[in-house]
Amino acid sequence: MKHQLSFITIVLLLFLAIAGCKVGPNFTSDRTKIDSTAVYRFDSLQLAMTDSVLNIRWWELFQDDKLSELIQIGLEENKDILIASSRIEQSRALLGMTKADLWPSFGYSAGALRGNVIQGSPIGSESNLFTGFGTLNWELDFWGKFRRANEAAKAELAASEFGKRTIQIGLISQISGTYYQLLDYKWREYISRKTLELREESLEIIQARYDQGIIPEIDLNQAQIQKAIAASAIPLFQRSVAQTENALSVLLGRNPSSLMLDAELESQTLPPDIPVGIPSMLMERRPDVMQAEYLAHAQTARIGVAVAQQFPAISVTGLLGVASDEISTLTDNGLAWNAGASLMGPLFEFGKNKRRVEAERYKAEQAMYAYERTVITAFQEVEDALVEIQTLKDELQARRDHVTAAQNALYLSGERYDKGVTSFLELIESQRQAFEAELNLSETTQKLFNGYIKLYKALGGGWISAEEENASNIHETQE
């Protein structure tokens, strides 16, 4: 009968531990509460975005093998990526720790003692006591404290995984943007060198004419000024090239160094337009939005942990082993054991436990505001990228027209000056405008490429690795 009662007691304790209530609020996503427009203001395509459209390695649309190579290096060696990977493993380890709290902990103890007082009781004469025990301690999760902690740890693990993806997408965008910035500086350095060569040739002609007394000294000085302007631009862009190469090297996870790039900005192909879809899809595509949502989930679960700490902790303890006054007879006296249960909880702590719950609730409120802010920022980034692309396309065409007109004006001014029809001032003004027009065209081209990069980043989609692509293809096949 006693054994049956013991068995029933154990079963009841297990039931209480596993099926007990979970105090605190359950997390619910507030996606539906976030207001978003039906379409983006500057989306000229106004087409639905499907997974097949966004599930691409978008940087391959630029058709630049060198860029793809640099991105692959960065994804493997960038230090921020490695830190993010380590954080995932840390979160996984913490999840394992919180899972362990749900179950009993087993231990052991051994000891040797001599005296006339053993375990607080006098025994008259001096005696020995040798013990060896296995121990059990189990705090039953009746209020759901450990299950809430486990829920928070799972959400934090998911958040860390989305955090890594956020860093990966950001890194890809940084590498791509820095790459086109580097091509821009290299191209502007080339324009400066080409302009310097032309102005050196022009100066030689002006010098010869001045030596023959054909032109005044002011024309010679103006020609010298134009040469110096072109010459001073070269070290400016050399410095920008070197610093941009250093920045790109660090993004790749390597020491600053020069990079051998054969590509020219002028010959790069602009990627095709991609339909951006409806704004609400961003909340499912953007990893930073998903990360913020899981962090809010984790913090909501911590409210339950704080609430559970207001209630008594129910623990079961046990001990099983051997004890004797002689080591030689340690196993002769049969098993020594004890079992018990305890109830321990707060009584009066001047509102400490209540304030702890309030603090966790406010943290959860802050996490939800952070989530909503992340969503709103995502909408803004897409809108900004769309208007940037749209306006830069128009600006790029105007820059090209400017270069064509400025180069033709430079040619005509040279002809007019050689024939004595106009002054040298007209010629140097035409030179200045042509030089600036070419530099501005290069900069605007780079900005347009970066506009596309910002849009792809803002949309938050795309496979990052071959493993992701294979997993997605398998999933689609199973469906």
C-alpha positions in Angstrom: 0.0 0.0 0.0 2.8 2.3 0.9 4.5 1.6 -2.4 1.3 2.4 -4.3 1.0 5.7 -2.5 4.6 6.6 -3.3 4.0 5.7 -6.9 0.8 7.9 -7.0 2.7 10.7 -5.3 5.5 10.6 -7.9 3.0 10.6 -10.8 1.2 13.6 -9.3 4.4 15.5 -8.9 5.4 14.8 -12.5 2.0 15.9 -13.6 2.3 19.1 -11.6 5.7 19.8 -13.0 4.8 19.3 -16.6 1.2 20.4 -16.8 1.3 23.3 -14.4 0.1 26.7 -15.4 2.2 29.3 -17.0 1.7 32.7 -15.4 2.3 35.9 -17.4 1.0 37.1 -20.8 1.3 35.1 -24.0 3.0 36.8 -26.9 0.9 37.9 -29.8 2.4 39.6 -32.9 1.1 43.1 -33.5 1.7 43.1 -37.3 -1.9 43.7 -38.1 -1.9 46.9 -35.9 0.9 48.5 -37.9 -0.6 50.7 -40.6 1.0 50.6 -44.0 0.0 52.0 -47.3 -1.4 49.8 -50.0 1.5 50.6 -52.4 4.7 52.5 -52.4 4.5 56.1 -53.7 7.5 55.8 -56.0 7.0 52.2 -57.3 6.6 52.8 -61.0 6.1 49.1 -61.7 3.2 48.5 -59.3 3.6 44.7 -59.6 3.2 42.0 -57.0 6.4 40.7 -55.6 6.7 36.9 -55.5 9.2 34.7 -53.7 10.6 33.6 -57.1 11.4 37.2 -57.8 13.2 38.0 -54.5 14.7 34.5 -53.9 17.8 35.3 -55.9 21.4 36.3 -55.1 20.5 39.9 -56.2 24.2 41.0 -56.4 24.6 38.6 -59.4 22.2 40.9 -61.3 25.1 43.3 -61.6 26.9 40.7 -63.8 30.3 41.3 -62.2 32.3 38.2 -61.3 34.8 40.2 -59.2 32.0 41.6 -57.1 30.5 38.2 -56.5 34.0 36.9 -55.5 34.5 39.7 -53.0 31.0 39.1 -51.4 31.8 35.4 -51.0 35.0 36.3 -49.2 33.3 38.7 -47.0 30.5 36.2 -46.0 33.2 33.7 -45.0 35.8 36.0 -43.4 34.2 39.2 -42.1 34.7 39.5 -38.4 31.1 40.8 -37.7 29.7 37.7 -39.4 31.9 35.5 -37.3 30.8 37.3 -34.2 27.2 36.9 -35.2 27.7 33.1 -35.8 29.3 32.9 -32.3 26.3 34.6 -30.8 24.0 32.0 -32.3 26.0 29.3 -30.7 25.9 31.2 -27.4 22.1 31.5 -27.6 21.8 27.8 -28.4 23.9 27.0 -25.3 21.8 29.3 -23.2 18.7 27.5 -24.5 20.2 24.2 -23.4 20.8 25.6 -19.9 17.2 26.8 -19.5 15.9 23.4 -20.8 17.9 21.7 -18.1 16.1 23.7 -15.4 12.9 21.9 -16.2 14.3 18.5 -15.0 15.7 17.2 -11.8 19.4 17.7 -11.0 21.4 14.7 -9.8 24.6 14.9 -7.8 26.7 13.1 -5.3 28.4 13.7 -2.0 31.0 11.9 0.0 32.5 12.7 3.4 34.5 11.6 6.4 33.9 13.0 9.9 35.3 12.3 13.4 34.1 13.9 16.6 31.6 13.6 19.5 29.0 15.7 17.7 27.8 14.5 14.4 25.2 16.5 12.4 24.5 18.7 15.4 23.8 15.8 17.8 26.1 14.8 20.7 27.1 11.1 20.7 29.1 10.9 23.9 32.4 9.4 22.9 34.4 10.2 19.8 33.3 8.4 16.7 33.8 8.2 12.9 31.3 8.8 10.2 31.9 7.9 6.6 29.2 8.6 4.0 28.6 8.4 0.3 25.3 9.5 -1.2 23.6 10.3 -4.5 21.4 13.4 -4.4 18.4 14.7 -6.2 17.0 18.2 -6.2 14.0 19.2 -8.4 12.2 22.5 -8.3 8.8 21.8 -9.9 7.8 24.2 -12.6 4.3 24.6 -11.2 4.0 28.3 -12.1 5.8 28.0 -15.5 8.9 30.0 -14.5 11.3 27.7 -16.3 9.0 27.2 -19.3 8.7 30.9 -19.7 12.5 31.2 -19.4 12.8 28.4 -22.0 10.3 30.3 -24.3 12.5 33.4 -24.0 15.6 31.5 -24.8 14.1 30.0 -27.9 12.9 33.4 -29.1 16.4 34.8 -28.4 18.0 32.0 -30.4 15.7 32.8 -33.4 16.5 36.5 -32.9 20.2 35.8 -33.1 19.8 33.8 -36.3 17.8 36.7 -37.9 20.4 39.1 -36.4 23.1 37.2 -38.3 21.1 37.4 -41.5 20.7 41.2 -41.0 24.4 41.5 -40.7 25.0 39.4 -43.8 22.6 41.5 -45.9 24.2 44.7 -44.5 27.6 43.3 -45.3 26.7 42.4 -48.9 25.3 45.9 -49.4 28.4 47.5 -47.8 30.8 45.5 -50.0 28.7 46.2 -53.1 28.4 49.9 -52.4 32.1 50.3 -51.5 33.0 48.4 -54.6 31.2 50.8 -56.9 32.5 53.8 -54.9 36.0 52.4 -55.6 35.3 52.1 -59.3 34.0 55.7 -59.2 37.1 57.0 -57.6 39.3 55.1 -60.0 37.4 56.4 -63.0 37.6 60.0 -61.7 41.3 59.5 -61.3 41.5 58.3 -64.9 39.5 61.4 -66.1 41.9 63.6 -64.1 45.0 62.0 -65.7 43.5 62.2 -69.1 42.6 65.9 -68.6 46.1 66.6 -67.3 47.7 65.2 -70.4 45.5 67.4 -72.6 46.2 70.5 -70.6 49.9 69.8 -70.6 49.8 69.6 -74.4 47.8 72.8 -74.5 50.3 74.5 -72.1 53.1 73.6 -74.4 51.4 75.3 -77.3 50.5 78.4 -75.2 54.1 78.6 -74.0 55.4 78.5 -77.5 53.0 81.2 -78.6 53.9 83.4 -75.6 57.6 82.9 -76.3 57.0 84.2 -79.9 55.1 87.2 -78.5 51.8 86.1 -80.1 49.7 86.0 -76.9 49.8 87.9 -73.6 51.3 86.5 -70.4 47.8 86.3 -68.9 46.9 83.5 -71.4 50.0 81.6 -70.3 49.1 82.0 -66.6 45.5 80.8 -67.3 46.9 77.7 -69.0 49.2 77.0 -66.1 46.2 77.3 -63.7 44.2 74.8 -65.7 47.1 72.3 -65.6 47.5 72.8 -61.9 43.8 72.2 -61.3 43.9 68.9 -63.2 47.2 67.9 -61.5 45.8 68.6 -58.0 42.7 66.4 -58.7 44.9 63.3 -59.2 46.3 63.0 -55.7 42.8 63.7 -54.3 41.4 60.7 -56.1 44.5 58.6 -55.4 43.9 59.2 -51.7 40.2 58.3 -52.0 41.1 55.1 -54.0 43.5 54.0 -51.3 41.2 54.7 -48.4 38.3 53.0 -50.1 40.5 49.9 -50.9 41.4 49.8 -47.2 37.7 50.1 -46.2 36.8 47.3 -48.6 39.6 45.1 -47.3 38.4 45.4 -43.7 34.9 44.5 -44.9 36.4 41.3 -46.3 37.9 40.6 -42.9 41.5 41.2 -44.2 44.3 43.7 -43.5 44.1 46.9 -45.5 45.7 46.4 -48.9 45.4 47.4 -52.6 42.9 45.5 -54.8 43.4 44.5 -58.4 40.3 45.5 -60.2 40.0 45.3 -64.0 36.4 46.5 -64.1 35.6 50.1 -65.2 32.6 52.0 -63.9 31.7 53.2 -67.4 31.3 49.7 -68.7 29.2 48.3 -65.8 25.7 47.1 -66.5 22.8 48.5 -64.5 20.6 45.7 -63.0 17.0 45.2 -64.1 14.1 46.8 -62.1 12.6 44.4 -59.6 8.9 44.7 -58.5 8.9 45.6 -54.8 5.4 44.3 -54.0 3.1 45.5 -51.2 4.6 47.2 -48.1 3.1 44.6 -45.7 5.3 41.9 -47.2 8.3 43.6 -45.7 7.3 42.4 -42.2 7.9 38.9 -43.4 10.9 39.4 -45.6 13.2 41.7 -43.6 15.4 39.9 -41.1 15.8 42.9 -38.8 12.0 43.1 -38.5 11.8 39.4 -37.6 14.7 39.8 -35.2 12.9 42.7 -33.4 9.7 40.6 -33.2 11.5 37.7 -31.6 13.2 40.0 -29.1 9.8 41.3 -28.2 8.6 37.7 -27.8 11.5 36.9 -25.5 10.9 40.0 -23.3 7.2 39.1 -23.0 8.1 35.7 -21.8 10.4 37.2 -19.1 7.3 38.9 -17.6 6.1 35.4 -16.9 9.4 34.6 -15.2 9.0 37.7 -13.0 5.4 36.9 -12.1 6.3 33.3 -11.2 9.0 34.6 -8.8 6.2 36.1 -6.7 4.8 32.6 -5.9 6.4 29.9 -3.7 8.9 27.5 -5.2 8.0 23.9 -4.7 11.0 21.6 -4.5 11.6 17.9 -4.1 14.8 16.6 -2.6 16.1 13.1 -2.1 19.3 11.3 -0.9 20.3 7.7 -1.3 23.6 6.1 -0.3 25.5 4.4 2.5 26.9 5.5 5.9 29.1 3.8 8.5 31.5 4.4 11.3 34.1 2.3 9.5 35.1 2.3 5.9 35.4 -1.5 5.9 31.8 -1.8 6.8 30.5 1.0 4.6 28.2 -1.3 2.6 27.2 -3.7 5.4 24.5 -1.5 7.0 22.1 -1.3 4.0 21.1 1.8 2.2 20.6 5.1 3.9 18.0 7.4 2.4 15.8 10.4 2.9 13.2 12.2 0.8 11.4 15.4 1.3 9.7 18.4 -0.2 9.9 22.1 0.5 7.8 25.2 -0.1 9.7 28.5 -0.1 8.4 31.8 -1.3 8.5 35.6 -0.6 6.4 37.0 2.2 7.2 40.7 2.4 10.0 42.5 0.5 8.7 46.1 0.4 7.2 45.7 -3.2 10.4 44.3 -4.8 8.7 41.5 -6.6 5.9 43.7 -7.8 8.4 46.2 -9.1 10.3 43.4 -10.9 7.2 42.5 -12.8 6.5 46.1 -13.7 10.1 46.6 -14.9 9.8 43.5 -17.2 6.4 44.8 -18.5 8.0 48.1 -19.4 10.9 46.4 -21.1 8.4 44.4 -23.2 6.6 47.6 -24.1 9.9 49.1 -25.2 10.6 46.0 -27.3 7.3 46.3 -29.1 8.0 50.0 -29.8 11.4 49.0 -31.1 9.7 46.4 -33.4 7.2 49.0 -34.7 10.1 51.5 -35.3 12.0 48.8 -37.2 8.9 48.2 -39.4 8.4 52.0 -40.1 12.1 52.4 -40.9 11.9 49.5 -43.3 9.0 51.3 -45.2 11.1 54.4 -45.3 14.2 52.7 -46.6 12.2 51.2 -49.5 10.5 54.5 -50.3 13.9 56.3 -50.2 15.6 53.8 -52.4 12.7 53.9 -55.0 12.7 57.7 -55.3 16.6 57.6 -55.4 16.6 55.3 -58.3 13.8 57.1 -60.1 15.4 60.5 -59.8 19.0 59.4 -60.4 17.9 57.8 -63.7 16.7 61.2 -64.9 19.8 62.9 -63.5 22.1 60.3 -65.2 20.6 61.1 -68.6 21.0 64.8 -68.0 24.6 64.2 -67.0 25.3 62.3 -70.2 23.7 65.1 -72.2 25.9 67.6 -70.3 29.1 65.7 -71.1 28.2 65.5 -74.8 27.4 69.2 -75.0 30.5 70.2 -72.9 32.9 68.1 -75.0 31.5 69.6 -78.2 31.7 73.1 -76.7 35.3 72.5 -75.8 36.2 71.4 -79.3 34.5 74.5 -80.8 36.1 76.9 -78.3 39.5 75.4 -79.2 38.8 76.0 -82.9 37.6 79.5 -82.3 40.7 80.4 -80.2 43.1 78.9 -82.7 41.6 81.2 -85.4 41.6 84.2 -83.1 37.8 84.5 -83.1 37.5 84.4 -79.2 39.6 84.9 -76.1 41.4 82.3 -74.1 38.9 82.8 -71.3 36.2 81.1 -73.3 38.5 78.1 -73.9 39.4 77.6 -70.3 35.8 78.0 -69.2 34.9 75.2 -71.7 37.7 73.1 -70.4 36.5 73.5 -66.8 32.9 72.6 -67.7 33.9 69.5 -69.7 36.2 68.3 -66.8 33.5 68.8 -64.2 30.8 67.3 -66.4 32.8 64.0 -66.7 33.5 63.9 -63.0 29.8 64.5 -62.2 28.8 61.8 -64.6 31.0 59.2 -62.9 29.7 60.2 -59.4 26.0 60.0 -60.6 26.6 56.6 -62.2 28.0 55.3 -58.9 25.1 56.8 -56.9 22.6 55.0 -59.2 24.3 51.7 -58.7 24.2 52.3 -54.9 20.5 53.2 -55.2 19.8 49.7 -56.6 21.9 48.2 -53.8 19.9 50.1 -51.2 16.6 48.9 -52.7 17.7 45.3 -52.7 18.9 45.6 -49.1 15.6 47.3 -48.1 13.5 44.5 -49.6 15.3 42.1 -47.3 15.0 39.0 -49.6 17.4 36.8 -51.5 19.4 33.7 -50.9 22.7 34.3 -49.2 24.2 30.8 -49.5 23.9 27.8 -51.8 22.5 25.8 -48.8 19.6 28.3 -48.5 18.9 27.9 -52.2 18.9 24.1 -52.0 16.7 24.1 -48.9 14.2 26.4 -50.6 14.1 24.3 -53.8 13.5 21.1 -51.7 10.7 22.9 -49.8 9.1 24.0 -53.1 9.4 20.5 -54.5 7.7 19.0 -51.5 4.8 21.4 -51.7 
